[in-house]
Amino acid sequence: VYFGSFDPPHAGHLDTIRRAIRSAGLDEVVIVPNARTSAKPGLTPLESRIALLREFVRGEAKLNLYVGDPSLILERYGHDSFYERIAQIYGTRDVYQIVGEDSFEGIVSRGDFKPIDGRKLLVVPRPRDGAASNLSIPASLKSSVSVLPENDDDVRGLSSTLIRRLIAEGKPIDGSILSPGVHRAIDDLGLYRSN
């Protein structure tokens, strides 16, 4: 399960997904767009981001898109219920959550993750100023947390914020950053343009 705002989904997200599939031997990744988040005011409406994500997963055999509003489950019943539902749908106890290093550090500091049978975290390290990540995994979580290999590719510095700024400035975006389908959907929906 890969939560995120995906505003818009880009090559960096796809790289993370592919590394997670290879590293953990995942059968599939379920992309779950956050419906709302206080950390990101001005988030593009969920319906528009789902339209972008439909294009993002098109043709990717191991990607699936959760199109409901996850906050309806998360806010009422919590993360454990959401993961239990995913486990039921897929008929497995092994459910991994892909999280960035910053999110992981927040999860640890808040004590939000408890090792539960079959539930694991795959952490995407964030190199800082060209140096390798200094990610620390608490001993109590070592059996439930894996760190993805770091990426030396050009996409690691890519962000949705950068892409929105480039589009607002009218700069060209090529297929190495956004898939043609996502780019077309952004144009069709008139997203990220400055007024």
Secondary structure, DSSP 8 states (H G I E B T S, - for coil): -EEE--SS--HHHHHHHHHHHHHHT-S-EEEEE-S--TTSTT---HHHHHHHHHHHHTT-TTEEE--S-THHHHHHH-HHHHHHHHHHHHT-S-EEEEEEHHHHHHHHHHT-----TTEEEEEE---BTTB-------GGGTTTEEE-----SGGGG--HHHHHHHHHTT----TTTS-HHHHHHHHHHTTT---
